Amino acid sequence: TWGPLNGLLRHSLSCFQLLVNMNSQHQRLQHVSHEEERFDVLTPQGELTGVSKPRSQVHSDGDWHRAVHVWIIHSKTGQVLVQKRAMCKDSNPGLWDVSCAGHLSAGETPLQAAEAELQEELGIARPSSTSIDQFMMFVATLKRSQTLKNGAFIDNEFTDIYICVGDFELSQFVLQKEEVEVVKYIEIQELI
C-alpha cells in the first residue's frame, strides 16, 4: 500500500527531523482528571526506569521521556499537513509544527499515543475496518534534547515518528483549540 511513497518518505525524513528539532512537543490535555499528566521516565538509552513523574517535574528535572509525531500526507497531492501551535502552549506558541504530536502518558505505547493525538488534536479516527499498519507507518525514533525558558524547561525526548497517508480534506479536521490554531497542507519541499 505504501509503494512509491516509501522512497519519498525516507528522502523527506531529513526535513522532518529539522522540524522536529525546531519545535517542542504538545501536552495531552487530561479530560477525565484534573491531575497533571504523568510520563514514564527513561534512561538516556531509552529504556524504562520503572518511575513515572508529573509532566512539569519531568521537564524541570530534564528526565528522558517519550513522545510521538504523526505526519499526515495527502494521498492524492502528496502534500504534508502542518499545524500552527496554539498561542497558549507552554513551549513554542504560535509556531508551525508537525501534523500532530504529543507525549506518551505513563503506561501508554507510542502507537496508542499516536492514535490518541490524531483523534484529540485533529478529530481523525482510524476507520474500524482498517488495521493500524494500514493507517500509520512507523518511520524512525529520534533522540533530541533542548532547553527553553532560560533552563527552566528541559526537553529530553525519544520521539517516535509515524506517517499517516490519507485523503483528508482540511474541512474534515476538528481542531483542539487548546493545542492547534490552524492547519494547512504544504509541499514537502517547503520543509527543507
Solvent accessible surface area in square Angstrom, and as a share of the most:
residue,aa,sasa,rsa
1,T,159,0.93
2,W,36,0.13
3,G,48,0.46
4,P,131,0.83
5,L,39,0.20
6,N,44,0.23
7,G,48,0.47
8,L,63,0.32
9,L,2,0.01
10,R,164,0.60
11,H,136,0.61
12,S,1,0.01
13,L,32,0.16
14,S,76,0.49
15,C,6,0.04
16,F,0,0.00
17,Q,56,0.25
18,L,87,0.43
19,L,16,0.08
20,V,0,0.00
21,N,83,0.42
22,M,112,0.50
23,N,2,0.01
24,S,1,0.01
25,Q,1,0.00
26,H,0,0.00
27,Q,51,0.23
28,R,17,0.06
29,L,55,0.28
30,Q,72,0.32
31,H,136,0.61
32,V,149,0.86
33,S,43,0.28
34,H,192,0.86
35,E,132,0.59
36,E,75,0.34
37,E,6,0.03
38,R,106,0.39
39,F,1,0.00
40,D,39,0.20
41,V,14,0.08
42,L,10,0.05
43,T,39,0.22
44,P,68,0.43
45,Q,137,0.61
46,G,13,0.13
47,E,112,0.50
48,L,123,0.61
49,T,61,0.36
50,G,79,0.76
51,V,75,0.43
52,S,35,0.22
53,K,40,0.17
54,P,33,0.21
55,R,13,0.05
56,S,65,0.42
57,Q,78,0.35
58,V,0,0.00
59,H,3,0.01
60,S,63,0.41
61,D,76,0.39
62,G,12,0.12
63,D,26,0.13
64,W,41,0.14
65,H,1,0.00
66,R,52,0.19
67,A,0,0.00
68,V,0,0.00
69,H,0,0.00
70,V,0,0.00
71,W,0,0.00
72,I,0,0.00
73,I,0,0.00
74,H,9,0.04
75,S,57,0.37
76,K,155,0.66
77,T,82,0.47
78,G,20,0.19
79,Q,44,0.20
80,V,0,0.00
81,L,0,0.00
82,V,4,0.02
83,Q,0,0.00
84,K,54,0.23
85,R,0,0.00
86,A,6,0.04
87,M,132,0.59
88,C,97,0.58
89,K,17,0.07
90,D,50,0.26
91,S,3,0.02
92,N,27,0.14
93,P,55,0.35
94,G,14,0.13
95,L,87,0.43
96,W,89,0.31
97,D,1,0.00
98,V,1,0.00
99,S,0,0.00
100,C,0,0.00
101,A,0,0.00
102,G,0,0.00
103,H,1,0.01
104,L,14,0.07
105,S,27,0.18
106,A,43,0.33
107,G,69,0.67
108,E,40,0.18
109,T,65,0.38
110,P,36,0.23
111,L,61,0.30
112,Q,101,0.45
113,A,0,0.00
114,A,0,0.00
115,E,50,0.23
116,A,28,0.22
117,E,1,0.01
118,L,0,0.00
119,Q,91,0.40
120,E,44,0.20
121,E,1,0.00
122,L,0,0.00
123,G,27,0.26
124,I,10,0.05
125,A,66,0.51
126,R,84,0.31
127,P,69,0.43
128,S,120,0.77
129,S,107,0.69
130,T,31,0.18
131,S,54,0.35
132,I,36,0.18
133,D,107,0.56
134,Q,103,0.46
135,F,14,0.06
136,M,6,0.03
137,M,40,0.18
138,F,106,0.44
139,V,33,0.19
140,A,20,0.15
141,T,61,0.35
142,L,26,0.13
143,K,111,0.47
144,R,16,0.06
145,S,72,0.46
146,Q,33,0.14
147,T,80,0.47
148,L,41,0.20
149,K,113,0.48
150,N,165,0.84
151,G,35,0.34
152,A,69,0.53
153,F,16,0.07
154,I,46,0.23
155,D,1,0.00
156,N,16,0.08
157,E,0,0.00
158,F,17,0.07
159,T,0,0.00
160,D,7,0.04
161,I,0,0.00
162,Y,16,0.06
163,I,1,0.00
164,C,0,0.00
165,V,33,0.19
166,G,13,0.12
167,D,65,0.34
168,F,25,0.10
169,E,86,0.39
170,L,85,0.42
171,S,107,0.69
172,Q,90,0.40
173,F,19,0.08
174,V,107,0.61
175,L,37,0.19
176,Q,20,0.09
177,K,133,0.57
178,E,87,0.39
179,E,4,0.02
180,V,0,0.00
181,E,74,0.33
182,V,65,0.37
183,V,14,0.08
184,K,85,0.36
185,Y,34,0.13
186,I,18,0.09
187,E,76,0.34
188,I,12,0.06
189,Q,125,0.55
190,E,112,0.50
191,L,15,0.08
192,I,140,0.71
